[in-house]
Amino acid sequence: MTETPRPTAAARPTRELVAWRNAIFTIFFLSGLSLASWVARLPAIRDEIGVSTQGVGLVILAMSISSILGLIGAPWIMARFGARLGMSGVLVIVAAGLVLIGIGGSVAPSVTLVVVGLALFGFGNGAVDVMMNVEGAEAERELGKTVMPLMHAFFSFGTVAGASLAVAASAVGLPVLTHLAIIAALIAVTAIIAVRFVPVREELGDDPHTDAPREPWGVRLRRSLRVWADPRLLLIGVVMLGMSFAEGSANDWLAIAAVDGHGLDQTAGAAMFTVFTIAITTARVLGGPFIDRFGRVAMLQSMSIIGVAGLALFIFSSEPWMIVTGTVLWGIGCSLAFPVGMSAAADVPDRADAAARVSAVAMIGYCAFLVGPPLIGFLGEVFGILNGLILLLGLMALAGLAAPAARERSGPRARTGA
């Protein structure tokens, strides 16, 4: 029996769409701000709770596990509470986690408190990641132009702001708890204000005042599990797997590869990583119009070619200028897959399925972020760090081959901008 698609909302005024888009920009920014704020104070927290480097890794594992639980739980949260309450609620959980991290990492040193705080923080950020991408994809759909890469750039802007504020807080001797409590309050208050501009959508069951029958959340949850049987969605996941693997590995190993593999000094290694982050952020800021002009598939295939070429230059070149060029191309190559993959996953006629589909590909992408760096570390230990990176060449090429799965399905975009 074929399900009848739910009716979609009528076109919204441009002013409402711009406010909606800006609200999602804000949510992306807050997510990045929260992450960088506690990571930048990690050395101080480590010293206060007295754990080794290996102990820090185990503590962070609590955040990784809870992040995956947040990714899994996000469709249920959206189905049960709607996007507005869901996003504001999980960001309040993030804020609570930051406060607990601050307490356990400063005034009342406790590994247990830090672990509990990181568990709340990870769950909230994992859940909001799915929800903000679902909302971003829907706003993009109604705006009629690609904005998801720019939304992901706002996450990067948030990390820059969070890191900068953390440096300032540390420089003036602001206690960790005070710093994180201020950030937590800013996140909670701003999130509650921002979500007011996210529209209530009857087709997703968000509106408690509508007369339309609301499908029980349990039924919606069971329907959402069926998305894993969609071959097209799994191929989109392959795109995100390959490129997320390349991006995550760069975050952890690029500077070390520059130092240990190419013999550069530590300052030059740090500079290489800075070049990579500038390249990936710039590509996300500028990428939207290119996707609108050439389409998702052509852009993803082009990014795959660029990324493979850049990574090959980085691995096999010895001249500094070629290594820098390779780093830039590597960053550009893996810049658009994650936001484009989110848009493609949410591009379905039944908008109620969007959260489950985004959650599925997000889990694939984030598993690559989590698994990739340790695997590269193992390969680097056995074969040398530059040889270990060769795995990324194959994965980025595979992502390009799977790119046709991301082809637009919603027809011509109805609007040309806002």
C-alpha positions as CSV (number, residue, x, y, z in Angstrom):
1,M,0.0,0.0,0.0
2,T,1.4,3.4,-1.0
3,E,1.5,6.1,1.7
4,T,-0.2,9.4,0.8
5,P,2.3,12.2,1.3
6,R,1.4,14.8,3.8
7,P,0.5,18.2,2.5
8,T,3.3,20.8,2.5
9,A,2.9,24.4,3.8
10,A,2.3,27.2,1.4
11,A,5.2,29.4,0.3
12,R,6.2,31.7,3.1
13,P,7.0,35.4,2.8
14,T,10.6,36.2,2.1
15,R,11.0,38.0,5.4
16,E,10.0,34.9,7.3
17,L,12.3,32.7,5.3
18,V,15.3,35.1,6.0
19,A,14.5,35.1,9.7
20,W,14.3,31.3,9.6
21,R,17.6,31.0,7.8
22,N,19.3,33.4,10.2
23,A,17.9,31.4,13.2
24,I,19.6,28.3,11.8
25,F,22.8,30.2,11.2
26,T,22.7,31.1,14.9
27,I,22.1,27.5,16.0
28,F,25.1,26.3,13.9
29,F,27.2,29.1,15.4
30,L,26.2,28.2,19.0
31,S,27.1,24.5,18.4
32,G,30.6,25.5,17.3
33,L,30.9,28.0,20.1
34,S,30.1,25.4,22.7
35,L,32.6,22.9,21.3
36,A,35.5,25.2,21.1
37,S,34.8,26.8,24.5
38,W,35.5,23.6,26.5
39,V,38.1,22.1,24.2
40,A,40.3,25.3,24.5
41,R,40.2,25.0,28.3
42,L,40.9,21.2,28.3
43,P,44.6,21.6,29.4
44,A,43.4,23.5,32.5
45,I,40.7,21.0,33.2
46,R,43.2,18.1,32.8
47,D,45.5,19.6,35.3
48,E,42.7,20.2,37.8
49,I,41.4,16.7,37.7
50,G,44.8,15.2,37.5
51,V,44.5,12.7,34.6
52,S,47.0,11.5,32.1
53,T,46.8,12.0,28.4
54,Q,45.3,8.5,28.1
55,G,42.9,9.4,30.8
56,V,41.8,12.5,28.9
57,G,41.1,10.2,25.9
58,L,38.9,8.0,28.1
59,V,37.1,11.0,29.5
60,I,36.4,12.3,26.0
61,L,35.1,8.9,25.1
62,A,32.0,9.7,27.2
63,M,31.3,12.6,24.9
64,S,31.8,10.5,21.8
65,I,29.4,7.8,22.9
66,S,26.7,10.2,24.1
67,S,27.1,12.2,20.8
68,I,26.1,9.0,18.9
69,L,23.2,8.5,21.3
70,G,22.1,12.1,20.5
71,L,22.3,11.4,16.8
72,I,20.1,8.3,17.2
73,G,17.7,10.0,19.5
74,A,17.2,13.2,17.5
75,P,14.4,11.9,15.2
76,W,12.5,10.7,18.3
77,I,12.9,14.1,19.9
78,M,11.7,16.0,16.8
79,A,8.8,13.6,16.4
80,R,7.8,14.0,20.0
81,F,8.4,17.7,20.7
82,G,8.9,19.4,17.3
83,A,11.9,21.4,16.0
84,R,11.5,24.5,18.1
85,L,11.3,22.8,21.5
86,G,13.7,20.1,20.5
87,M,16.5,22.4,19.4
88,S,16.1,24.8,22.4
89,G,15.8,21.9,24.8
90,V,19.0,20.1,23.7
91,L,21.0,23.3,23.6
92,V,19.9,23.9,27.2
93,I,21.2,20.4,27.9
94,V,24.5,21.4,26.3
95,A,24.6,24.5,28.5
96,A,24.0,22.4,31.6
97,G,26.8,20.1,30.5
98,L,29.2,23.0,30.2
99,V,28.4,24.1,33.7
100,L,29.1,20.7,35.1
101,I,32.3,20.5,33.2
102,G,33.3,23.8,34.7
103,I,32.4,22.7,38.2
104,G,34.2,19.4,37.9
105,G,37.2,20.9,36.2
106,S,37.8,23.8,38.5
107,V,36.1,24.6,41.9
108,A,35.2,21.0,42.8
109,P,37.7,18.9,40.8
110,S,36.0,15.6,39.9
111,V,36.5,13.2,37.0
112,T,32.9,12.0,37.6
113,L,31.4,15.4,37.3
114,V,33.4,16.1,34.1
115,V,32.3,12.8,32.6
116,V,28.7,13.5,33.4
117,G,29.0,17.0,32.0
118,L,30.6,15.7,28.8
119,A,27.9,13.1,28.5
120,L,25.2,15.8,28.6
121,F,27.2,18.0,26.3
122,G,27.8,15.3,23.8
123,F,24.1,14.1,23.7
124,G,22.8,17.7,23.3
125,N,25.3,18.5,20.5
126,G,24.7,15.2,18.7
127,A,20.9,15.8,18.8
128,V,21.0,19.4,17.8
129,D,23.4,18.5,14.9
130,V,20.6,16.4,13.3
131,M,17.8,18.9,14.0
132,M,19.7,22.0,12.8
133,N,20.6,20.2,9.6
134,V,17.0,19.1,9.0
135,E,15.8,22.7,9.6
136,G,18.6,24.0,7.4
137,A,17.8,21.7,4.6
138,E,14.1,22.6,4.8
139,A,14.9,26.4,4.9
140,E,17.2,25.9,1.9
141,R,14.4,24.1,0.1
142,E,12.0,26.9,0.6
143,L,14.5,29.7,0.0
144,G,15.3,28.2,-3.4
145,K,19.1,28.5,-3.2
146,T,21.8,26.5,-1.6
147,V,22.8,27.7,1.9
148,M,23.8,24.6,3.7
149,P,27.5,25.0,3.1
150,L,27.3,28.5,4.5
151,M,25.4,27.2,7.5
152,H,28.3,24.8,8.2
153,A,30.7,27.7,7.8
154,F,28.8,29.4,10.7
155,F,29.7,26.3,12.8
156,S,33.4,27.1,11.9
157,F,32.8,30.8,12.8
158,G,31.5,29.6,16.2
159,T,34.6,27.5,16.8
160,V,36.8,30.5,16.0
161,A,34.8,32.7,18.4
162,G,34.8,30.1,21.1
163,A,38.5,29.5,20.9
164,S,39.2,33.3,20.8
165,L,37.1,33.9,23.9
166,A,38.7,31.0,25.7
167,V,42.2,32.5,25.0
168,A,41.0,35.8,26.3
169,A,39.5,34.2,29.4
170,S,42.7,32.3,30.1
171,A,44.8,35.4,29.5
172,V,42.9,37.4,32.1
173,G,42.8,34.5,34.6
174,L,39.1,33.9,34.4
175,P,38.3,30.6,36.2
176,V,37.1,27.8,34.0
177,L,33.7,27.6,35.8
178,T,33.1,31.3,35.3
179,H,34.1,31.2,31.7
180,L,32.0,28.1,30.8
181,A,29.0,29.4,32.9
182,I,29.0,32.6,30.9
183,I,29.2,30.7,27.6
184,A,26.4,28.3,28.8
185,A,24.1,31.2,29.7
186,L,24.8,32.8,26.3
187,I,24.0,29.6,24.5
188,A,20.8,28.8,26.4
189,V,19.3,32.4,26.1
190,T,20.3,32.9,22.5
191,A,18.9,29.5,21.5
192,I,15.5,30.1,23.2
193,I,15.3,33.5,21.3
194,A,16.5,32.1,18.0
195,V,14.1,29.2,17.7
196,R,11.1,31.6,17.9
197,F,11.9,32.3,14.2
198,V,11.8,28.7,13.2
199,P,8.3,28.1,11.7
200,V,5.9,25.5,13.1
201,R,5.2,23.0,10.3
202,E,2.0,21.1,10.4
203,E,3.4,18.4,8.0
204,L,5.9,17.5,10.6
205,G,3.3,17.4,13.4
206,D,4.9,20.5,15.1
207,D,1.7,22.4,15.5
208,P,-0.3,21.3,18.6
209,H,-3.3,23.6,17.6
210,T,-3.9,22.1,14.1
211,D,-7.1,20.1,13.6
212,A,-5.2,17.6,11.3
213,P,-4.8,14.1,12.9
214,R,-1.3,13.8,14.4
215,E,0.4,10.5,13.8
216,P,1.5,8.9,17.1
217,W,5.2,9.5,17.7
218,G,5.8,5.8,18.2
219,V,4.5,5.1,14.7
220,R,6.6,7.9,13.3
221,L,9.7,6.4,15.0
222,R,9.1,3.0,13.5
223,R,8.6,4.6,10.1
224,S,11.9,6.4,10.5
225,L,13.9,3.2,11.0
226,R,12.9,2.1,7.5
227,V,15.1,4.8,5.9
228,W,18.1,2.5,6.4
229,A,16.7,0.2,3.7
230,D,17.0,3.0,1.1
231,P,20.0,2.3,-1.2
232,R,20.2,5.9,-2.3
233,L,20.5,7.1,1.2
234,L,23.3,4.6,1.9
235,L,25.2,5.8,-1.1
236,I,24.8,9.4,0.2
237,G,26.3,8.0,3.4
238,V,29.2,6.6,1.4
239,V,29.9,10.2,0.1
240,M,29.9,11.5,3.6
241,L,31.9,8.6,4.9
242,G,34.8,9.2,2.5
243,M,34.9,12.9,2.9
244,S,34.3,13.0,6.6
245,F,37.1,10.4,7.0
246,A,39.4,12.8,5.1
247,E,38.3,15.9,7.1
248,G,38.5,14.2,10.5
249,S,41.9,12.7,9.7
250,A,43.2,16.1,8.7
251,N,42.0,17.6,11.9
252,D,44.1,15.1,13.9
253,W,47.0,14.2,11.7
254,L,47.8,16.9,9.2
255,A,50.1,18.9,11.5
256,I,51.9,15.7,12.7
257,A,52.2,14.5,9.1
258,A,53.8,17.8,8.1
259,V,56.3,17.5,10.9
260,D,57.0,13.8,11.0
261,G,56.5,13.0,7.3
262,H,57.9,16.1,5.7
263,G,60.4,17.2,8.3
264,L,58.9,20.6,8.9
265,D,59.2,22.3,12.3
266,Q,56.3,22.5,14.7
267,T,55.4,26.0,13.8
268,A,55.1,25.1,10.1
269,G,53.0,22.1,11.0
270,A,50.6,24.3,12.9
271,A,50.6,26.7,10.0
272,M,49.6,23.8,7.6
273,F,46.6,23.0,9.7
274,T,45.6,26.7,9.8
275,V,45.9,26.7,6.0
276,F,43.6,23.6,5.9
277,T,40.9,25.2,8.1
278,I,41.0,28.5,6.1
279,A,40.6,26.5,2.9
280,I,37.6,24.4,4.1
281,T,35.8,27.3,5.7
282,T,36.3,29.6,2.6
283,A,35.0,26.8,0.3
284,R,31.9,26.5,2.4
285,V,31.3,30.2,2.5
286,L,31.6,30.5,-1.3
287,G,30.3,27.0,-2.4
288,G,26.5,27.6,-2.4
289,P,26.3,29.6,-5.7
290,F,28.4,27.0,-7.5
291,I,26.2,24.2,-6.3
292,D,23.1,26.1,-7.6
293,R,24.8,26.6,-10.9
294,F,26.3,23.2,-11.6
295,G,24.3,20.9,-9.3
296,R,25.2,18.7,-6.4
297,V,26.5,15.8,-8.4
298,A,28.9,17.8,-10.5
299,M,30.2,19.7,-7.5
300,L,30.7,16.5,-5.4
301,Q,32.6,14.8,-8.3
302,S,34.7,17.9,-8.8
303,M,35.4,18.1,-5.1
304,S,36.5,14.4,-5.1
305,I,38.9,15.1,-8.0
306,I,40.3,18.2,-6.3
307,G,40.6,16.4,-2.9
308,V,42.4,13.4,-4.4
309,A,44.8,15.6,-6.3
310,G,45.5,17.7,-3.2
311,L,46.0,14.7,-1.0
312,A,48.4,13.2,-3.5
313,L,50.4,16.4,-3.6
314,F,50.6,16.5,0.2
315,I,51.7,12.8,0.5
316,F,54.1,12.5,-2.4
317,S,55.6,16.0,-2.8
318,S,58.7,17.3,-1.2
319,E,58.7,20.9,-2.2
320,P,57.1,23.2,0.5
321,W,55.0,25.1,-2.0
322,M,53.6,21.9,-3.4
323,I,52.8,20.7,0.1
324,V,50.9,23.9,0.8
325,T,49.1,23.7,-2.5
326,G,48.1,20.1,-1.6
327,T,46.9,21.2,1.8
328,V,44.6,23.8,0.2
329,L,43.2,21.4,-2.3
330,W,42.7,18.8,0.3
331,G,40.6,21.2,2.4
332,I,38.6,22.4,-0.6
333,G,38.0,18.8,-1.7
334,C,36.3,17.7,1.5
335,S,34.6,21.0,2.3
336,L,31.1,20.5,0.7
337,A,30.3,16.8,1.1
338,F,28.9,17.0,4.6
339,P,26.5,19.9,4.1
340,V,25.6,18.7,0.6
341,G,25.0,15.2,1.9
342,M,22.7,16.6,4.6
343,S,20.7,18.5,1.9
344,A,20.5,15.4,-0.3
345,A,19.4,13.2,2.6
346,A,16.6,15.6,3.5
347,D,15.5,16.0,-0.1
348,V,12.4,13.8,-0.1
349,P,8.7,14.4,-0.8
350,D,7.6,13.3,2.7
351,R,9.2,16.0,5.0
352,A,8.3,13.8,8.0
353,D,11.1,11.4,7.0
354,A,13.8,14.1,6.7
355,A,14.9,13.9,10.4
356,A,15.4,10.2,10.2
357,R,17.3,10.4,6.9
358,V,19.6,13.2,8.2
359,S,20.1,11.3,11.4
360,A,21.2,8.2,9.4
361,V,23.8,9.9,7.2
362,A,25.0,12.0,10.2
363,M,25.7,8.8,12.1
364,I,27.7,7.5,9.1
365,G,29.6,10.8,8.8
366,Y,30.3,11.1,12.5
367,C,31.4,7.5,12.8
368,A,33.9,8.3,10.2
369,F,35.1,11.3,12.3
370,L,35.4,9.0,15.3
371,V,36.9,5.9,13.6
372,G,39.1,7.6,11.0
373,P,41.8,9.2,13.2
374,P,42.6,6.1,15.3
375,L,42.8,4.0,12.1
376,I,45.1,6.5,10.5
377,G,47.2,6.4,13.6
378,F,47.5,2.6,13.5
379,L,48.4,2.7,9.8
380,G,50.9,5.5,10.4
381,E,52.6,3.5,13.2
382,V,53.0,0.5,11.0
383,F,53.7,2.1,7.6
384,G,54.6,5.7,8.3
385,I,52.2,8.6,8.7
386,L,52.3,9.7,5.0
387,N,51.7,6.2,3.8
388,G,48.9,5.8,6.2
389,L,47.1,8.8,4.6
390,I,47.0,6.9,1.2
391,L,43.8,5.2,2.5
392,L,42.1,8.6,2.2
393,L,42.8,8.7,-1.5
394,G,40.7,5.6,-2.1
395,L,37.9,6.8,0.2
396,M,37.7,10.2,-1.5
397,A,37.6,8.6,-4.9
398,L,34.9,6.3,-3.7
399,A,32.9,9.3,-2.5
400,G,33.1,10.8,-6.0
401,L,31.8,7.5,-7.6
402,A,28.8,7.5,-5.2
403,A,28.0,11.2,-5.8
404,P,25.1,10.6,-8.3
405,A,23.0,9.5,-5.3
406,A,22.9,13.1,-4.2
407,R,21.1,14.3,-7.3
408,E,18.3,16.8,-6.7
409,R,14.9,15.2,-6.4
410,S,12.7,18.2,-5.5
411,G,12.6,19.7,-9.0
412,P,13.5,23.2,-9.9
413,R,14.0,25.6,-7.0
414,A,11.0,27.8,-6.6
415,R,12.8,30.9,-5.4
416,T,16.0,32.6,-6.4
417,G,17.1,34.2,-3.2
418,A,16.6,36.0,-0.1
